[in-house]
Amino acid sequence: MYSPRSLSPATAGTHLLALIAHACLLLSSSAPVLAATEADNQYLDMDLAELMQVTITSVSKKPQTLADTPAAALVITQEDIRRSGVTSIPEALAMAPGLQVARISASKWSITSRGFGGYTSNKLLVMIDGRSVYTPAYSGTSWDMQNTLIEDIDRIEVIRGPGGTIWGANAVNGVINIITKQARDTRGGLVRVGIGDQEKLSTGARYGGKIGDTAFGRFYVTTSDHDSNVLAGSDADADDGWQNVQGGFRMDGTSGSRNEWTLQGDLYKNDGDQIIFPFWTEGFPYQSTNYSGYTAKGNNLSGNWKHRTTSGDLLSFKAYYDYNTRDESFCEQTFSTLDLDLQYETALGDRNSLTMGTGFRQIDATFGNTFMATLPDQTMHIYSVFLQDQIKLLPDRLWLTLGTKYEHNNFTGSEWQPSARLLWKPAADHSLWTSVARAVHTPPMVQRNGVITVASYPTMMGPQSTKLFGNPEFESEVLIAYEAGYRWQAKRNLAVDVAIYYNDYDELIATSPINSPNRDLMFTNSKKGTGHGLEIAATWQAKSWLSFILTYTWQELSVEWQDPLSARLLGGESVYSDNYPRHQASLRSAIDFADNWQFNWWIRYMDNIKAQDSTSLQALTPVDAFFLLDANLIWKPRKDLEIMLAAQNLLNSSQLQYLSEFTTPPTEIERAFYGKVTWRF
């Protein structure tokens, strides 16, 4: 129905190979020297062997090196972010294998792991410094509301596969933890200004310093103004421009020799335009196109305290409060969240490392209802405890990690999420791991007690409408996941990471007809499915001045009705079975061809999909396979000054990447050019 104006994959690939070959021949004839980058980047001087020892925390809720992590994990560093030229967190996530990252409009994204994509994709837990940023209404993430200063990000830990044993419900197909730098690593000032045709104006400023004898602090502010794109298959304005402003602070300190603390917070506001189609009304004209703006704003405050006992045990307490509201013409939603988390780590002899914790979360939700969507005000309580034991079966060779998490919520009651992970290191540069885990996705508010209008029409009896009803009996979706992986540090300049998985899903969400004269629908646990795939990441430092990072993902997902009668009566295409790319590939290269000049390019391939259009709950519309090519040139005339010229989507004047199943008509993302100046002092 909607044909993106782009080169065919074959033509684009031919042009790209020619471009890369020409660039490499040109650059190899020079005498390259490794260029200097940001002084406070701890990853700058690491070779690949050292990068495998980078500490991550999102798998076990305690520090582990990447090489010793029994999970499909990848770390996106600040240097990766800087050299890629991305301007937002969603763009950066496309560097990870196994993630499907597609832009729906200027402010909307579909980001998911191992299938089940969509604007409302809900099986991927996203956190910023351990603070959950999912939306309780549908358990997804509003990516336009996550705009921390991108230069302050230390790393992004991406875990594909279930993380429910540690993080709880909704960490089904993956966990993303965006971790910002400690305040002591951001002393001094930073000012950044960017101008472009799509990102019309982007600014950022940060200043940090020492507070007293034992503490450091910083504050920041960032703004951006994004231009609108075009509707698919035409040159009509998509009316999707948006503006955001965000500010915040972070303080880190110590008290004595055994206590550490962190206090941080953010304040933000977004204003944007969007087209809502179809927009249903109770009377004439029944169906229309609504051109309206939206406002999303909020604030949060987080505190973290750690105490190391004389015996070496670690006690941690974390608390945060998050308030956010989103005002749109079809519904207004406001959430207040209080989260408390207590964790204790101890060693039991030389063989056992025990981690345990308990948590409480309260979510207060209020809604401004309309004819399009209705939800009752409600409060949700979640209580949890978890226990995990890492057992050394063979010293420095074989580890077994067993754990489980118990949660109780006032929607589905009690939920258990156990896991077992085995890590074997036959040699220092080889790591093999395998795992089995159970994870659940608890139903969000709209699926339990919401009412959504899906059609409005006149009849002889007067105006009538078809509704999609929440189901008070809706149960949690369940995943049993089997995974295995292999990491190999082949040489100090070559590293390979491979993961395979098999997922068995039960009680999946479906929309089923109910016995009503208006052909109403209801959310039900009527589907089941299986998924399996392969994910590869390889890094090659070909020369001191030339590096390549390749990722590849192959996946298959099959979803069907649980009972034969529903399959025979309802049948039809499965949304989840077709809205993911079976093949994805990404190749990035960083080239330092002078003391102060850097050139970076990044090409991505996304296989064809069928996605759900907002005009229908069931119809699927094809999105053709496409390539995306980004490139940038960085010049550092002085150590404290950096100038970047960047281009995105070079192969296409505009590209349809995804279709939103929720309100937004198909939109093509336009080619973009921008320049950026960053000054550090």
C-alpha positions as CSV (number, residue, x, y, z in Angstrom):
1,M,0.0,0.0,0.0
2,Y,2.8,2.4,1.0
3,S,5.9,2.2,-1.2
4,P,9.0,3.9,0.3
5,R,11.0,6.0,-2.2
6,S,14.3,4.3,-1.9
7,L,17.0,2.4,-3.8
8,S,16.4,-1.3,-4.1
9,P,18.6,-3.3,-1.7
10,A,20.7,-4.7,-4.6
11,T,21.3,-1.2,-6.1
12,A,22.0,0.3,-2.7
13,G,24.4,-2.4,-1.8
14,T,26.4,-2.0,-5.1
15,H,26.7,1.8,-4.6
16,L,27.8,1.2,-1.0
17,L,30.5,-1.2,-1.8
18,A,31.9,1.1,-4.4
19,L,31.9,4.0,-1.9
20,I,33.6,1.9,0.8
21,A,36.2,0.6,-1.6
22,H,37.0,4.0,-2.9
23,A,37.3,5.5,0.7
24,C,39.6,2.7,1.9
25,L,41.9,3.0,-1.1
26,L,42.1,6.7,-0.6
27,L,42.8,6.5,3.1
28,S,45.2,3.6,3.0
29,S,47.6,5.7,0.9
30,S,48.1,8.2,3.8
31,A,50.1,7.9,7.0
32,P,47.4,7.5,9.7
33,V,47.9,8.5,13.3
34,L,45.4,7.7,16.1
35,A,43.5,10.9,16.9
36,A,42.8,12.1,20.4
37,T,39.3,12.0,21.7
38,E,37.5,13.1,24.8
39,A,39.9,13.2,27.8
40,D,37.4,11.8,30.3
41,N,36.5,8.7,28.2
42,Q,37.7,5.7,30.2
43,Y,37.3,3.4,27.1
44,L,39.6,5.4,24.8
45,D,42.9,3.7,25.4
46,M,41.6,0.1,25.7
47,D,42.3,-2.6,23.2
48,L,39.7,-5.3,22.6
49,A,41.0,-7.6,25.2
50,E,40.6,-4.9,27.8
51,L,37.1,-4.0,26.6
52,M,36.1,-7.6,27.3
53,Q,36.9,-6.8,31.0
54,V,34.6,-3.8,31.1
55,T,32.3,-4.1,34.1
56,I,28.6,-4.4,33.6
57,T,25.9,-4.7,36.2
58,S,22.6,-5.3,34.4
59,V,22.8,-9.1,34.3
60,S,23.2,-10.0,38.0
61,K,22.7,-6.6,39.7
62,K,26.3,-6.7,40.7
63,P,29.6,-6.0,38.8
64,Q,30.8,-8.6,36.3
65,T,33.2,-8.4,33.4
66,L,31.7,-8.7,30.0
67,A,33.8,-11.9,29.4
68,D,32.4,-13.5,32.5
69,T,28.7,-12.7,31.8
70,P,26.5,-15.7,31.2
71,A,24.0,-13.8,29.0
72,A,23.7,-12.3,25.6
73,A,25.1,-8.9,26.6
74,L,26.7,-6.0,24.8
75,V,28.0,-2.6,26.0
76,I,27.6,0.5,23.9
77,T,30.3,2.9,25.1
78,Q,30.4,6.7,25.1
79,E,33.1,6.5,22.4
80,D,30.7,4.4,20.3
81,I,28.0,7.0,20.7
82,R,30.3,9.9,20.0
83,R,31.8,8.5,16.8
84,S,28.5,7.2,15.4
85,G,27.1,10.7,15.3
86,V,23.8,9.7,16.8
87,T,21.8,12.5,18.5
88,S,19.4,10.4,20.6
89,I,19.3,7.2,22.7
90,P,17.1,5.2,20.3
91,E,19.5,5.8,17.4
92,A,22.4,4.5,19.6
93,L,20.5,1.3,20.4
94,A,20.7,0.3,16.7
95,M,24.3,-0.6,17.3
96,A,23.3,-3.7,19.3
97,P,22.6,-7.1,17.6
98,G,19.2,-8.6,18.4
99,L,17.4,-5.3,18.7
100,Q,14.9,-4.1,16.1
101,V,15.2,-0.3,16.1
102,A,12.9,1.5,13.6
103,R,11.8,5.1,13.5
104,I,8.1,5.7,13.1
105,S,8.1,9.5,13.1
106,A,10.2,12.3,14.3
107,S,9.3,11.5,17.9
108,K,8.1,7.9,17.9
109,W,10.1,4.7,17.7
110,S,9.6,0.9,17.7
111,I,12.4,-0.7,19.7
112,T,12.2,-4.3,20.7
113,S,14.3,-7.4,21.3
114,R,13.7,-10.7,19.5
115,G,10.3,-9.8,18.0
116,F,7.0,-8.3,19.2
117,G,7.8,-4.8,17.9
118,G,5.5,-1.8,17.7
119,Y,5.0,1.7,19.1
120,T,3.5,-0.1,22.1
121,S,6.1,-2.9,22.2
122,N,6.1,-4.1,25.8
123,K,8.5,-7.0,26.4
124,L,11.7,-4.9,26.8
125,L,12.5,-3.3,30.1
126,V,14.3,0.1,29.8
127,M,16.1,1.8,32.7
128,I,18.2,4.9,33.2
129,D,20.6,4.4,36.1
130,G,18.4,1.6,37.3
131,R,15.2,3.7,37.2
132,S,12.5,2.1,35.1
133,V,11.1,4.4,32.4
134,Y,8.3,2.1,31.1
135,T,4.8,3.4,30.7
136,P,2.4,1.5,33.0
137,A,-0.5,2.1,30.6
138,Y,0.9,-0.3,28.1
139,S,4.3,-1.3,29.5
140,G,6.2,0.2,26.6
141,T,8.6,3.2,26.5
142,S,7.9,6.7,25.3
143,W,11.2,7.4,23.7
144,D,10.6,11.1,23.2
145,M,10.6,11.5,27.0
146,Q,14.2,10.1,27.4
147,N,16.5,13.0,26.6
148,T,19.4,13.0,29.1
149,L,22.5,14.8,27.8
150,I,24.0,12.3,25.5
151,E,27.6,13.3,26.4
152,D,26.9,12.3,30.0
153,I,26.1,8.7,29.1
154,D,28.9,6.4,30.3
155,R,27.6,3.3,28.6
156,I,24.4,1.5,27.6
157,E,24.2,-2.1,28.7
158,V,22.0,-4.2,26.4
159,I,20.9,-7.6,27.6
160,R,19.0,-9.7,25.1
161,G,16.9,-12.4,26.7
162,P,14.9,-12.6,29.9
163,G,16.1,-10.7,33.0
164,G,13.0,-11.3,35.2
165,T,15.0,-13.1,38.0
166,I,16.8,-9.9,38.8
167,W,14.6,-7.1,37.4
168,G,11.1,-8.6,37.6
169,A,8.1,-8.6,35.3
170,N,8.3,-7.0,31.8
171,A,12.0,-7.9,31.5
172,V,10.9,-10.6,29.1
173,N,12.9,-10.4,25.9
174,G,15.6,-8.0,27.1
175,V,16.9,-5.3,29.4
176,I,18.4,-1.9,28.5
177,N,20.1,0.0,31.2
178,I,21.4,3.5,30.3
179,I,24.1,4.4,32.8
180,T,25.3,8.0,33.1
181,K,28.8,9.0,34.2
182,Q,29.7,9.6,37.8
183,A,30.0,13.3,38.7
184,R,33.7,13.1,39.3
185,D,34.2,12.1,35.6
186,T,32.5,15.2,34.3
187,R,34.4,18.0,36.0
188,G,34.7,21.3,34.1
189,G,32.3,22.6,31.4
190,L,30.8,21.5,28.1
191,V,28.8,23.4,25.6
192,R,27.4,21.9,22.4
193,V,25.4,23.5,19.6
194,G,24.1,21.7,16.5
195,I,22.2,22.9,13.5
196,G,20.7,20.9,10.6
197,D,17.8,20.6,8.2
198,Q,15.9,17.9,10.2
199,E,17.3,18.5,13.6
200,K,17.0,22.3,13.3
201,L,18.6,23.2,16.6
202,S,20.2,21.1,19.3
203,T,22.0,22.5,22.3
204,G,23.5,21.1,25.4
205,A,25.5,22.5,28.4
206,R,27.0,20.9,31.5
207,Y,29.2,22.0,34.3
208,G,30.7,19.9,37.1
209,G,33.1,20.2,40.0
210,K,34.1,19.2,43.4
211,I,31.7,19.8,46.4
212,G,33.6,19.9,49.7
213,D,36.3,17.2,50.3
214,T,34.4,14.0,49.4
215,A,31.7,14.8,46.9
216,F,31.4,15.9,43.2
217,G,28.4,17.3,41.4
218,R,27.2,18.5,38.0
219,F,24.2,20.0,36.4
220,Y,23.1,20.0,32.7
221,V,20.5,21.3,30.3
222,T,19.7,20.1,26.8
223,T,17.2,21.2,24.1
224,S,16.3,20.2,20.6
225,D,13.9,21.2,17.8
226,H,13.1,18.5,15.2
227,D,11.5,19.3,11.9
228,S,8.6,17.2,10.5
229,N,8.9,14.4,7.9
230,V,6.6,13.4,5.0
231,L,3.7,11.0,4.8
232,A,4.5,7.7,3.0
233,G,4.0,7.7,-0.7
234,S,3.6,11.5,-1.0
235,D,5.2,14.8,-0.3
236,A,2.6,15.8,2.2
237,D,3.8,17.1,5.5
238,A,3.6,14.4,8.2
239,D,3.1,17.2,10.8
240,D,5.3,15.3,13.3
241,G,7.8,17.9,14.4
242,W,8.6,18.2,18.1
243,Q,10.7,20.2,20.6
244,N,12.1,19.1,24.0
245,V,14.0,20.7,26.9
246,Q,15.5,18.8,29.8
247,G,17.7,19.7,32.7
248,G,19.1,17.9,35.7
249,F,21.8,17.3,38.2
250,R,23.9,14.5,39.7
251,M,25.9,14.3,42.9
252,D,28.2,11.5,44.1
253,G,30.1,11.3,47.3
254,T,31.6,9.2,50.1
255,S,31.1,9.2,53.8
256,G,34.0,7.6,55.6
257,S,35.7,4.7,54.0
258,R,32.7,2.4,53.7
259,N,29.8,4.4,52.4
260,E,29.0,5.8,49.0
261,W,26.0,7.8,47.9
262,T,24.4,9.2,44.8
263,L,21.6,11.8,44.4
264,Q,20.3,12.7,40.9
265,G,17.2,14.2,39.2
266,D,15.8,15.4,36.0
267,L,13.1,17.9,34.8
268,Y,11.8,17.9,31.3
269,K,9.0,19.0,28.9
270,N,8.2,18.0,25.3
271,D,5.8,19.7,22.9
272,G,5.1,18.0,19.5
273,D,2.7,17.8,16.6
274,Q,1.0,14.6,15.4
275,I,-1.7,13.4,13.1
276,I,-4.2,11.0,14.7
277,F,-5.9,8.8,12.1
278,P,-8.5,7.5,12.4
279,F,-9.9,9.8,15.0
280,W,-13.3,8.5,16.0
281,T,-16.1,10.7,17.3
282,E,-19.5,9.7,18.8
283,G,-21.4,11.5,16.1
284,F,-20.9,13.0,12.7
285,P,-18.4,12.9,11.0
286,Y,-17.7,9.7,13.0
287,Q,-14.2,9.2,11.4
288,S,-11.8,12.1,10.8
289,T,-8.2,13.1,10.8
290,N,-7.1,15.0,13.9
291,Y,-4.2,17.4,13.6
292,S,-3.2,18.2,17.2
293,G,-0.3,18.7,19.4
294,Y,0.7,16.9,22.6
295,T,2.6,17.8,25.7
296,A,4.7,15.4,27.7
297,K,6.4,16.6,30.9
298,G,7.7,15.2,34.1
299,N,10.4,15.0,36.8
300,N,12.2,12.4,38.8
301,L,14.5,12.1,41.9
302,S,16.7,9.1,42.7
303,G,19.0,8.3,45.6
304,N,21.4,5.4,46.1
305,W,23.4,4.5,49.2
306,K,26.0,1.7,49.5
307,H,27.7,0.4,52.7
308,R,30.6,-2.0,52.7
309,T,30.9,-4.0,56.0
310,T,34.1,-4.9,57.7
311,S,33.7,-8.5,56.4
312,G,33.4,-7.3,52.8
313,D,29.6,-7.7,52.4
314,L,27.8,-5.0,50.5
315,L,24.4,-3.4,51.5
316,S,22.7,-1.2,49.0
317,F,19.5,0.9,49.2
318,K,18.0,2.7,46.2
319,A,14.9,4.8,46.0
320,Y,13.3,6.9,43.3
321,Y,10.2,9.0,42.7
322,D,9.0,9.6,39.1
323,Y,6.2,11.8,38.0
324,N,5.1,12.2,34.4
325,T,2.1,13.3,32.4
326,R,1.2,13.0,28.8
327,D,-1.6,15.1,27.4
328,E,-2.9,14.1,23.9
329,S,-6.3,14.6,22.3
330,F,-7.3,11.0,22.6
331,C,-6.3,10.6,26.3
332,E,-4.4,12.3,29.1
333,Q,-2.4,10.0,31.4
334,T,-0.5,10.9,34.6
335,F,1.7,8.5,36.6
336,S,3.3,8.9,40.0
337,T,5.8,6.1,40.9
338,L,7.6,5.4,44.2
339,D,10.2,2.6,44.1
340,L,12.2,1.2,47.0
341,D,14.9,-1.4,46.6
342,L,17.2,-3.1,49.2
343,Q,20.0,-5.5,48.2
344,Y,22.6,-7.5,50.1
345,E,25.7,-9.3,48.7
346,T,27.7,-11.7,50.7
347,A,30.1,-14.6,50.2
348,L,29.5,-18.0,51.7
349,G,33.0,-19.5,51.9
350,D,35.1,-19.6,48.8
351,R,32.5,-21.2,46.5
352,N,29.3,-19.2,46.9
353,S,28.5,-15.6,46.1
354,L,25.0,-14.8,47.3
355,T,22.9,-11.8,46.3
356,M,19.4,-11.2,47.7
357,G,17.0,-8.3,47.8
358,T,13.5,-7.0,48.3
359,G,11.6,-4.2,46.7
360,F,8.3,-2.3,46.7
361,R,6.8,-0.1,44.0
362,Q,3.6,1.9,44.0
363,I,2.1,3.4,40.9
364,D,-0.7,6.0,41.0
365,A,-2.4,6.5,37.7
366,T,-5.0,9.1,36.7
367,F,-6.5,9.5,33.2
368,G,-8.4,12.2,31.3
369,N,-10.8,10.1,29.3
370,T,-12.3,10.7,25.9
371,F,-14.5,8.9,23.4
372,M,-11.4,7.4,21.9
373,A,-10.0,5.9,25.1
374,T,-11.2,5.3,28.6
375,L,-9.3,4.0,31.7
376,P,-10.3,4.3,35.3
377,D,-8.0,5.9,37.8
378,Q,-6.1,3.2,39.7
379,T,-3.2,2.3,42.0
380,M,-0.9,-0.6,41.5
381,H,1.3,-2.2,44.2
382,I,4.2,-4.5,43.5
383,Y,6.1,-6.4,46.2
384,S,9.1,-8.5,45.3
385,V,12.0,-10.6,46.8
386,F,14.8,-12.3,44.9
387,L,17.7,-14.6,45.7
388,Q,20.6,-15.5,43.4
389,D,23.6,-17.7,44.2
390,Q,26.8,-17.9,42.0
391,I,28.5,-21.2,42.7
392,K,32.2,-21.9,41.7
393,L,32.1,-25.5,40.5
394,L,35.7,-25.3,39.2
395,P,38.0,-22.5,40.3
396,D,38.4,-19.9,37.5
397,R,36.8,-22.3,35.0
398,L,33.2,-23.2,35.7
399,W,30.4,-21.3,37.5
400,L,26.7,-22.1,38.0
401,T,24.3,-19.3,38.8
402,L,20.8,-20.2,40.3
403,G,18.2,-17.7,41.2
404,T,14.5,-16.8,41.4
405,K,12.3,-13.8,41.9
406,Y,8.9,-13.7,43.5
407,E,6.6,-10.8,42.8
408,H,3.1,-10.0,43.9
409,N,0.9,-7.4,42.2
410,N,-2.8,-6.5,42.5
411,F,-3.5,-7.5,38.9
412,T,-2.4,-11.1,38.5
413,G,-1.3,-12.0,42.1
414,S,1.9,-14.1,42.6
415,E,4.5,-14.6,39.9
416,W,7.7,-16.7,40.0
417,Q,10.6,-16.1,37.7
418,P,13.5,-18.6,38.2
419,S,16.6,-19.0,36.1
420,A,19.8,-21.1,35.9
421,R,23.0,-20.0,34.1
422,L,26.2,-21.9,33.5
423,L,29.5,-20.3,32.4
424,W,32.6,-22.3,31.3
425,K,36.0,-20.8,30.5
426,P,38.2,-23.5,29.1
427,A,40.9,-20.9,28.4
428,A,41.4,-17.3,29.3
429,D,40.2,-16.1,25.9
430,H,37.2,-18.4,25.5
431,S,33.9,-18.2,27.3
432,L,30.9,-20.5,26.8
433,W,27.6,-20.1,28.5
434,T,24.1,-21.5,28.6
435,S,20.9,-20.6,30.5
436,V,17.2,-21.4,31.0
437,A,14.8,-18.9,32.5
438,R,11.2,-18.2,33.0
439,A,9.9,-14.6,32.6
440,V,6.5,-13.0,32.7
441,H,4.9,-9.9,31.3
442,T,2.1,-8.7,33.6
443,P,-0.8,-7.1,31.8
444,P,-0.7,-3.3,31.6
445,M,-3.6,-1.2,32.7
446,V,-5.1,-0.8,29.2
447,Q,-5.3,-4.6,28.8
448,R,-6.9,-5.1,32.1
449,N,-9.5,-2.4,32.3
450,G,-9.3,0.0,29.4
451,V,-11.8,0.7,26.7
452,I,-10.6,1.7,23.2
453,T,-12.8,2.8,20.3
454,V,-11.9,1.0,17.1
455,A,-14.9,2.2,14.9
456,S,-17.8,4.6,15.0
457,Y,-20.7,4.7,12.5
458,P,-24.3,5.7,12.0
459,T,-27.1,3.2,12.1
460,M,-30.9,3.3,11.9
461,M,-30.8,3.1,15.7
462,G,-28.5,6.1,15.9
463,P,-24.7,6.4,16.4
464,Q,-23.0,3.1,17.3
465,S,-19.4,2.2,18.0
466,T,-17.2,-0.9,18.2
467,K,-15.0,-1.1,21.3
468,L,-11.9,-3.1,22.3
469,F,-12.4,-3.9,26.0
470,G,-9.8,-4.7,28.6
471,N,-10.1,-8.1,30.4
472,P,-10.1,-8.2,34.2
473,E,-9.3,-11.9,34.0
474,F,-6.3,-11.3,31.7
475,E,-3.3,-13.3,32.9
476,S,0.5,-12.7,32.5
477,E,2.2,-13.7,29.3
478,V,4.8,-16.4,30.0
479,L,8.2,-17.1,28.4
480,I,10.5,-20.1,28.9
481,A,13.8,-19.1,27.2
482,Y,16.7,-21.4,26.4
483,E,20.0,-19.6,25.4
484,A,23.6,-20.4,24.7
485,G,26.6,-18.3,23.7
486,Y,30.3,-18.1,22.9
487,R,32.8,-15.3,23.3
488,W,36.2,-15.6,21.8
489,Q,39.1,-13.1,22.1
490,A,40.7,-14.5,18.9
491,K,43.6,-11.9,19.0
492,R,44.1,-8.7,20.9
493,N,42.6,-7.0,17.8
494,L,39.7,-9.4,17.1
495,A,36.8,-10.4,19.2
496,V,33.7,-12.5,18.4
497,D,30.5,-12.8,20.3
498,V,27.8,-15.4,19.3
499,A,24.4,-16.1,20.9
500,I,21.6,-18.5,20.0
501,Y,18.2,-18.8,21.6
502,Y,14.9,-20.7,21.6
503,N,11.9,-19.0,23.2
504,D,8.6,-20.7,24.1
505,Y,5.7,-18.3,24.7
506,D,2.4,-19.0,26.3
507,E,-0.7,-17.0,27.1
508,L,0.1,-14.3,24.5
509,I,-2.1,-11.3,24.0
510,A,-4.8,-11.5,21.3
511,T,-7.9,-9.5,20.4
512,S,-10.9,-11.8,20.3
513,P,-14.5,-11.0,19.3
514,I,-17.1,-11.2,22.1
515,N,-20.8,-11.8,21.8
516,S,-22.2,-8.3,21.2
517,P,-24.3,-6.6,18.4
518,N,-21.5,-4.1,17.7
519,R,-18.8,-6.7,17.0
520,D,-16.9,-5.6,20.1
521,L,-13.5,-7.1,20.9
522,M,-11.7,-8.1,24.1
523,F,-8.0,-8.6,25.1
524,T,-7.5,-12.3,25.7
525,N,-4.7,-14.8,26.4
526,S,-5.5,-16.7,23.3
527,K,-2.2,-17.2,21.5
528,K,1.1,-19.0,21.9
529,G,4.3,-19.0,19.9
530,T,7.9,-19.9,19.5
531,G,10.9,-17.9,18.5
532,H,14.5,-18.8,17.7
533,G,17.5,-17.0,16.3
534,L,21.2,-16.2,16.0
535,E,23.0,-13.0,17.0
536,I,26.6,-12.2,16.1
537,A,28.9,-9.3,17.0
538,A,32.5,-9.1,15.8
539,T,35.0,-6.3,16.3
540,W,38.3,-6.0,14.4
541,Q,41.0,-3.4,15.0
542,A,42.6,-3.8,11.6
543,K,45.1,-1.0,12.2
544,S,45.8,1.4,15.0
545,W,43.8,3.9,12.9
546,L,41.1,1.6,11.4
547,S,38.4,-0.5,13.1
548,F,35.3,-2.3,12.0
549,I,32.3,-3.6,14.0
550,L,30.0,-6.0,12.4
551,T,26.7,-7.3,13.8
552,Y,24.2,-9.7,12.3
553,T,20.8,-11.0,13.5
554,W,18.7,-13.9,12.1
555,Q,15.4,-14.6,13.8
556,E,12.2,-16.6,13.3
557,L,9.0,-16.1,15.2
558,S,5.8,-18.0,14.9
559,V,2.6,-17.1,16.8
560,E,-0.7,-19.0,16.5
561,W,-4.0,-19.4,18.3
562,Q,-3.9,-21.7,21.3
563,D,-7.0,-23.7,20.4
564,P,-8.0,-25.2,16.9
565,L,-11.5,-23.7,17.0
566,S,-10.2,-20.1,17.3
567,A,-7.6,-20.8,14.6
568,R,-10.3,-22.0,12.3
569,L,-12.9,-19.3,13.0
570,L,-10.5,-16.3,13.3
571,G,-7.5,-17.3,11.3
572,G,-5.9,-14.5,9.4
573,E,-2.3,-13.1,9.5
574,S,-0.6,-12.9,12.8
575,V,0.7,-9.5,13.6
576,Y,3.7,-10.8,15.6
577,S,4.7,-13.4,13.0
578,D,5.4,-10.8,10.4
579,N,6.4,-7.5,12.0
580,Y,10.0,-8.3,12.6
581,P,12.9,-8.5,10.1
582,R,14.3,-12.0,9.7
583,H,17.7,-10.6,8.8
584,Q,19.4,-7.5,10.1
585,A,23.0,-6.5,9.6
586,S,25.1,-3.5,10.6
587,L,28.7,-2.5,9.7
588,R,30.5,0.4,11.4
589,S,33.9,1.7,10.7
590,A,36.1,4.4,12.5
591,I,39.0,5.9,10.6
592,D,41.6,8.2,12.1
593,F,43.5,9.6,9.1
594,A,45.3,12.5,10.8
595,D,46.2,13.8,14.3
596,N,42.9,15.7,14.5
597,W,40.7,14.3,11.8
598,Q,38.3,11.3,12.1
599,F,35.9,9.8,9.5
600,N,33.1,7.4,10.6
601,W,30.5,5.5,8.6
602,W,27.7,3.1,9.5
603,I,25.5,1.1,7.2
604,R,22.5,-0.9,8.4
605,Y,20.3,-3.4,6.5
606,M,16.7,-4.2,7.6
607,D,14.8,-7.1,6.0
608,N,11.3,-6.6,4.8
609,I,8.4,-6.8,7.3
610,K,4.7,-6.6,7.5
611,A,3.5,-4.1,10.2
612,Q,0.2,-3.1,11.6
613,D,-1.3,0.1,10.3
614,S,-3.3,2.4,12.6
615,T,-6.3,2.2,10.3
616,S,-7.0,-1.4,11.3
617,L,-6.4,-3.7,14.3
618,Q,-5.7,-6.7,12.0
619,A,-4.6,-5.6,8.6
620,L,-0.9,-5.9,7.8
621,T,1.0,-3.5,5.4
622,P,4.3,-4.5,3.9
623,V,7.5,-2.4,4.5
624,D,10.2,-3.2,1.9
625,A,13.7,-4.1,2.9
626,F,16.1,-1.1,3.1
627,F,19.6,0.2,3.8
628,L,20.5,3.1,6.0
629,L,23.9,4.8,5.5
630,D,25.2,7.4,8.0
631,A,28.6,9.2,7.8
632,N,30.3,11.9,9.7
633,L,33.6,13.9,9.7
634,I,35.2,15.1,12.9
635,W,37.8,17.8,13.2
636,K,39.5,18.8,16.4
637,P,41.4,22.1,15.8
638,R,42.2,22.2,19.5
639,K,42.1,19.6,22.3
640,D,39.1,21.2,23.8
641,L,37.1,21.9,20.6
642,E,35.4,19.4,18.3
643,I,33.5,20.1,15.0
644,M,31.4,17.4,13.4
645,L,29.7,17.4,10.0
646,A,27.2,14.5,9.7
647,A,24.7,13.0,7.3
648,Q,22.0,10.4,7.9
649,N,20.0,8.2,5.5
650,L,22.4,9.0,2.6
651,L,21.0,6.4,0.3
652,N,17.4,7.6,0.4
653,S,15.7,10.9,0.2
654,S,13.2,9.5,2.7
655,Q,12.5,6.0,4.0
656,L,9.6,4.2,5.5
657,Q,11.0,2.2,8.4
658,Y,7.9,1.1,10.3
659,L,4.2,1.5,10.7
660,S,2.5,2.5,13.9
661,E,-0.3,0.4,15.1
662,F,-1.4,3.3,17.3
663,T,-2.8,6.6,15.8
664,T,0.1,7.7,13.6
665,P,-0.2,7.3,9.8
666,P,2.7,5.8,7.8
667,T,5.6,8.4,7.8
668,E,8.9,8.4,5.8
669,I,12.0,9.6,7.7
670,E,13.8,12.1,5.6
671,R,17.5,12.4,4.8
672,A,19.2,14.7,7.3
673,F,22.4,16.8,7.4
674,Y,23.7,18.6,10.5
675,G,26.7,20.3,11.9
676,K,27.8,20.2,15.6
677,V,30.3,22.2,17.6
678,T,31.4,20.9,21.1
679,W,33.6,22.9,23.4
680,R,35.0,21.5,26.7
681,F,36.6,23.8,29.3
